[in-house]
Amino acid sequence: MSDLAIRVENLGKRYRIGGRQERYKRFTETVMDTFAAPIRRLRNLGKPTPPEEIIWALKDVSFEVERGEVLGIIGRNGAGKTTLLKILSRITEPTEGRAEIHGRVGSLLEVGTGFHPELTGRENIYLNGAILGMRRAEIDAKFDEIVAFSEIEKFLDTPVKRYSSGMRVRLAFAVAAHLEPEIMLVDEVLAVGDAQFQKKCLGKMGEVAGEGRTVLFVSHNMVAIQKLCNRGVLFEAGRLMQDGQASKVISSYLSDDFHADWSRRADHLVRFREPRGINRIAYFRIDTPFQRDVLTLLSGTDIELVFGCQGDGMSQDLLVSWVVQDPTGRQLLLQHNRLEGTKLRTTHGLSEVVCRIQHLPLPASDYRIYVQLWIGGDLVDETNTERFSVQAGGFFGTGLTVDARNALLLTRASWFQRVVNTPGAKNGTCQDASY
């Protein structure tokens, strides 16, 4: 058997937009239009034909997915992610190119996709199983697991049309995950469920991936993509822009370079101000292991703050300091080279001073950074505060996140349990039960 689960070659999907949809016509109106058509064509002879307004939801997309691979698909709204999954699910046909699917596909694209609203939850489980090509005996074997996972036992015999959106997505995910399709296509539907159910779904997808099944996962949750996927693809305006390691693709997606927002580039804060003298901050930027000059970061990412220092050639003590503030101006982080015992000297011309930070300890929020340059104990240059943002990332390595509403800073810790009073032991005896 081939190790290839999906092959996409030069795939494209075109839509015509802006056209008026004609109403349904009676038979007599259709006959009259047929006779009137030649007259209309003569009237319009020589008149310019208005160009069709079309949009390519996908264009020239090619990639392959191996069996057992978990592929994260990211991009902004309207980038073509859902259109791709609809083509792979055979819901819509491509305008050009081809997509080969080797295996049984289970799709979870929209809330309640494939459900019949008049049927009960119980009946829809069997209906979805039949659509996936499952025999009744196979569905019976998985039925109790599906119901337990969806947590809708009380409403199992209620028509689905009376379910809330959260109940529908619970049942839809439970069916798609437990009826064992060889290829699982999951769109951004987990956002409908509550936080506990999202965690449960992510855990199940991790199990599915561990069983060697293929998963294509579309999400705006970068933590979930980072946790589940080793590989990612980035879409923009219907085109596949990047294919590679998930962390690298996420970094490109978050970077301002990719979004071409030049007005907020990091060196803007020093480029358009009056320098105080020859000794000055020539530029400043934030780098990640995968991207240079970034203003949108993931919490927990290793970063480098890079300061371009222009010197007059006189060797003097150099101190570079920076402060991170929250939107209210409260100082959260302060650092300068002497705190770490690092001595710096001014140079002739341009040099770069780099401050490396491991596991960025900031929760998701917007921040400002303020930089100062001191020479020989005197403040010689400073920057305006520049904005940057942090999105929830894999700081803890568990997929769980904390935002700025609950904590100003993040910290990692080691946890263990200590047994203090053991039956039969002498008083004061402690035994560690580390995990």
C-alpha positions, 0 to 999 in steps of 0.5 A: 500500500502506498504511503501517500494519503493525499496528493494535490496537484495544481488545484484551483477553485474559481467563483463568479461574484457580483452577478444577479441570480435569476428567479425561477421562471414559469414555462410560458416565460421560458418559451417567450425568453427563447423567442426574444433572445435573438432580438436582444442579441441584435440590440446588444450587437457592438456593445462592449460586454462587461467583464465577469468579476471572478475570484480565485479561492484557490490557485495553483496549490500543490502538496502531498500528505503522507499516511499518519501525518498531522498537517496544520493549515493556517492563514487569515480569513478568506485565505482558502483553507475551508475551500481546500477541505471542501474539495478534499471532502468532495463537497465541491469540485475544483475548477482546475487541477486534481486532488487524490484521496487514498482512504476513507475520509471523515469531515468536520467542516461546519457545525452539524455538517452531514446531520439531518435536522429532523432525525434524532442524535441516535439516528444521525450517528448511524446516518453519519456512519453509513455515509463513512462506509461503516457497517452497522456492527462497527457503529454498534461497537463504537456507539457507547464511546461516541455518546459518552464523549459527546456528553449528550446522553439525555438528548440522544433521542431528541431531534438534532434541530433542537440541539444548540450549536455546542451540542451539535459540534460535540456530537459531530466531533464524537462521530468523526473521531470514533468511527475511525476514518483513515483521513480526518479533515477538521475545520475551525469548529472547536471554537464553538465548544467550551474550553473543557470540550476543546481540550478534550477534542485536542486530546482525542485528535492527538490519540487519532494521530498516534494511531497512525491516521492522517489529520488535516487541521485548520485552526486559528489556535496557534497553540493547538497547531503547535501542539498537534502538528509537526508540519504546517502549510500557510495560505494567503489569498488562495495560494500556498505560501509556505510549507514546512515545520509547524513552528516556522510556518506559525512564525511567518504567519505572525510576522509583520513581514508576511502581512506587509504592515510596513507602518509598524516595522520595528525600526520605525521607532528609531528611524524617524526621530532626531538623533542626539549625537553620534552615539545613538541607537541606529535601529532595534528589532525583535528576532525569533529562531525562524523570523527576523524583525517580528512584532507579533510573538508567541508566549514561550518563544525564544526571542532576541532583542537586537540593538544597533548601536552607533559609536564615535570610536571612543571606547567607553562603558556602554549600557543598553536597557529596555523596559516592557510595559502593558497598555496602562504603562505599568512596567512588567519587565526590566533588563540591562546588560549589567544585571547579567554581569555583561560589560559592553564598550562603545565601538567605532561605527555600527555594532549590534548588541543582542539580548537573548530571552528564553521562553518569553514569559508574557501572556497574550496581550498588547505591550510596549517596549522602551529602550535606553542607551547609556555611555559612561553613566550618561543617558545619550539616546532613548526610543519612543515606546513601540507596540508589539503583541503576544499571542497565546503559545506553548509556554507550558508545553501542555497546550494550556494557556493563560492570558493577561486577564489572569496573570501579568507574567508567566513562570514555569515550575516543577510540581511533586507530591509529598506524603506527610503522615503515613499510617504506621510511620513515626511522627514527623516522617516524610516520604516524597512521591515525586512524579 
